[in-house]
Amino acid sequence: MTHTTTEQPARRASGAVVPVLAFAGIVVAVMQTLLVPVIKDLPQLLDTAPSNATWVLTSTLLSGAVATPIMGRLGDLYGKRRMLILSLAVMVVGALISALTSELLTMIAGRTLQGFAMGAIPLGIGLMRDMLPREKLGSAMALMSSSIGVGGGLALPLAALVAQHADWHALFYGAAGLGALSILLTLLVVPESPMRAEGSFDLLGALGLSTGLVLFLLPITKGSDWGWTSGTTLGLFGASAVVLVLWGVLELRMKAPLVDLRTTARPAVLFTNLASIMVGVSFYVVSLVLPQLLQLPKATGYGLGQSMVVAGLLVAPLGLTMMFTAPVYARLSAKYGPKVTLIIGLLIIAIGYGAGLGLMSAPWQSLVIAVVLGAGIGLAYSSLPALIVGAVPASETGAANGLNTLMRSIGTSVSSAVIGMVLANTANNVGGVAIPTMHGFRVSFLIATGAVAVGLLMALFLPKPNRAPQLLASSEEDDAVVELAEEVLRGFRGRVLGADGSPVARAKVTLIDRRGRQAGATLSEEDGSYALAVPTEGAYVLAARASGHGPLASSATHPGEAAVDLDLALPGEAVSA
């Protein structure tokens, strides 16, 4: 178990922190969708076979999947702002490499480096948790989580416009410029989080997870080219299963693992991650289907005959609606909780895809589908980090959100492979060119609806969240009392957990100052939660003891400005001599 410490007092976060971090997320999404308008032209542009050109997209996906949990853990250990800047810097270097080449291998190397930017999403969420007051955290994390959809929606029409009127390398110069701007804004506005996880980086675990993910995602992205029953595809799937099982055994034995699998196995985390995969599947289906439907010629009898730019503009409200749902999510979540908000979001997505089965005959209908699905996906995406943050200790925020972002990426990868296979197998061959059919589009929407149904089932299994106590004034004269009570709550808080991760009730938690004197004491609640006020900032020791468990002493530093989240994990049963 790792514990949270603070190396330095936190600088007070300015009001610009949230938009700057959200802008970083948008930049990451822009990088991901950059090449969508020129996908079909890549073989000609790079003078290579279509099967080789797909590596330009696959390489970014693989590196992003590998980098996301690793950068999250490094952020927990060495500073989330530092790792955020590093992720963006690597992306800028990759974009410049791609901008200066038309050679396949060099382009793949540049695109691989660009994938490292995916770590910015969980790192941004972690920074928000560490710096923002509770009343602002919900809407901020919602905006950060939705930023990947916002950037994707805005990038499509802009990238299409650039691709039609300029050299396609200008796309990479634009991405590099946005990345550099994001780094500058982060340096100027975002303070470093004082929160640190104790322990060392699990290099062997990182190598194991990276190998397992590559072995798993590679056949998903290339299975349609290799054949889903080919020896290569099945062999890689089998190898990934073996590697990931061995990696899991290793992680369970590590004192400071890359991913705390015991925490990941908690129902709140497990079912959130499973629901995240399904949300990722549903998000990518509309991104694959609507642009193709809009751009198919009217001569097909069902195509809508729109230009690349117009198609991008009609799909753009998908991302814009996701952005505008952030304040709506904050109100719904404050009243009903993130679990209910996730369920509402999934129901709206199901309605959008269900209605979409009959709304494919006019461009304005595509706009309606995009708006409805954007609202549902925005609510669902916004709920995920809140559910994760509420279920893990502060020292694991970056790694846990990194894993959750990875789950979404796996969902989009599976969606891309499955929908690509469906559209290919239902296409009409006209003059040697495969033309997607309306039947294929509708089957794709049905698959998305099925994924949402599975996600809804996972959401229903989520446990009821533990609500933090709220202080309310019944009249104006009570305001001063409430303000004083809130000041008292600015100390250490968290949960007392057993060795198996279950909450420990009525555990005695004692606060000891640097001189060895008791500064406070309390008993944990039925859900394991505790709260201790601190008399002043500085170094403390929190000692916890409960019947049937060994004692625990954990050192931590309080910055003196806000509450510090610190979970206390008691050892197993004490053995009497």
C-alpha angles and dihedrals in degrees: 000000000000122000133214120250133171119226096188140006113276119249111234109263114239124223089256094065096086097050091044092052091044089051088055089054091049090051090054091051092048089055091052096052095036097108099040093103092052100037094111091049097049096096090056095041092051095035094234143111119284091245090056094045091060088069088073087069099031094054092058092048093051096046091046092052092050096043099047101072092033095053089045091057093044088052091054090051105038107017132300095226091051092052092044090057091046091052092051092045092054088049092052091051090049092049092052091049090052092045092057100049145060093183115112102227094045090047090052090050091052093047090049090057090048090059090067089075090076088084089070093080099060091036091054091049090050092051090051092052092050097048112026127082115248095252091059098038099081098057092039094055090044091056092046093049092048094046092089090061092042092053092045092052094048094043096057099068093035094049090046091052092050092045091052097048107027143034110290091236087071086076090067094045088054092050091049091050092051090048092051090049090050091051091050093049091047092052092049101041113020118076121210115261114247091212116107134175115225119232136055134287113275099229095172090050091050091052091047094049092045092051093046093048094048091048090050101042097041096068090041092057096037101032094101090055097043097037123258093246096042120122092245094054096044092042093054092048090051093047091050091053092052094046095047092049091051089046090052092052090050093049092051089057097047120098091212105024126185088238120021098225092188089060090043090054093059108113093239092055098035098051092041090056092047090050089048091060090054093047089051090052093051093046095055097046094068090045090056100041108040099053091050094046092049095049099044111107118257088238088079089069094238106042116107097218099223127153122251092256095047091048089053092049092051092051094042093084086069089073096033092054089050089057094049092051092065095087090041089053091051092057095044093046093048090054103036106013132248093281093062091043090053090051091049090050093051091049091053090050090052090050090049095052092041092053090042091065087073099031104074103100103084137035093240089058090058087054091054091049091050093051095047094045091045090056093049096043090045092055092045095047091046092054096053101072091044090054091048095045090049092054104045134058118258091251090065100042096108096046094043094049089044089057090047091051088049090055090055090049090052088052092053091046092052089045092051092050097044097043091044089054092047094049092046094049093047096043125116117234109227116177091335093310121114110229116194114235133222088244089059092049092051093047087052091054090049090052090052090050090051091050090051090051090054090047090051090053090051090049092053089057092056111114120243109271121247104246117217113235112265123211114219129183117221093198141008094262089059092061094087091051091049091048090052091048091051090052089054090053090059096098134079120326137165140101136299109229135187126233089270093052095255119135118262116217125210094012112157112239116191126192115214123188128218092272092056095254124135109254097178146334139204144165121245119246126242090273091050094254122143137174129198126182119221122221093215141348119279144080121331141171120223113205119194130188134172137168112273093018135089118249123263133204118190126182121216140159123229118212091207097233108082143003117290117218112222125164117203117214113199119211121245125283114318113246115220118227 
